[in-house]
């Protein structure tokens, strides 16, 4: 099982360069970074985990800039977003950012896609909350048009693009309906999410990894009904606090990668936790 990590990198934590080098030297499989552009002070949306919103949410580094630094000082580790709030991006710009990072890292980029939870944050980007899933679907389709080998136009409900020259291209070859970098969709288990994964992703990025015994077979059924090859489905539990029993259970489910949560802390504390996680490598 590949053991990757995630962390809320901020202006107060270990740096992307230092962390990426340590991960590669110690044999970890990857680094995934979350995204929040800003956190409105007047937010009424409750924090999904309950209680006060942790300080680091309002201080996150831009994941593409941070991952670009990480790519420049490593050769092996995977680099991903966990997740990108696609609805809050211009899809033409996002397609260019993702393809560039994938190209410069030699195909190491994973685009983790999320629908978001912070209504006020999304609203500042002009996102209508009730249609955000449809908006994400539309923007991903537009991005796939730009990533295609030949110029392809796209006309969608929320946006369009003329057939265009758009380089660089992502490194990976198309996989069924998926064009572009490795793409995983985050979110809670359910028919809408599983349909989206089967339609335009390589797999699922479930936060915390709970309930997978029941959820993974349901996702596999939807995946196969959509005509996707069963062996291609990837389920990557995300932001996991590990123990041997949990990882063994994931392995029994056929899971080949897990992303462990690091604390949003300084270098000394993060490296201490990495030392502990090294036992799972």
Secondary structure, DSSP 8 states (H G I E B T S, - for coil): -EEEEEE--BTTS--HHHHHHHHHHHT--EEEE---S---TT--S--TTSSS--GGGGSB--HHHHHHHHHHT-SSSEEEES-EEGGGS-HHHHHHHHHHHHHHTTS-EEEEEE--S-HHHHHHTT--GGGHHHHHHHHHHHHHHHHSSS---EE-SS-EE-S----S--SS--BTTB-SSEEEEES-SSHHHHHHHHHH-SEEE-BTTTTHHHHHHHHHHHHHHTT--GGG-EEEEEEE---HHHHHHHHHTT--EEEEE--S--HHHHHHHHHHHGGG-
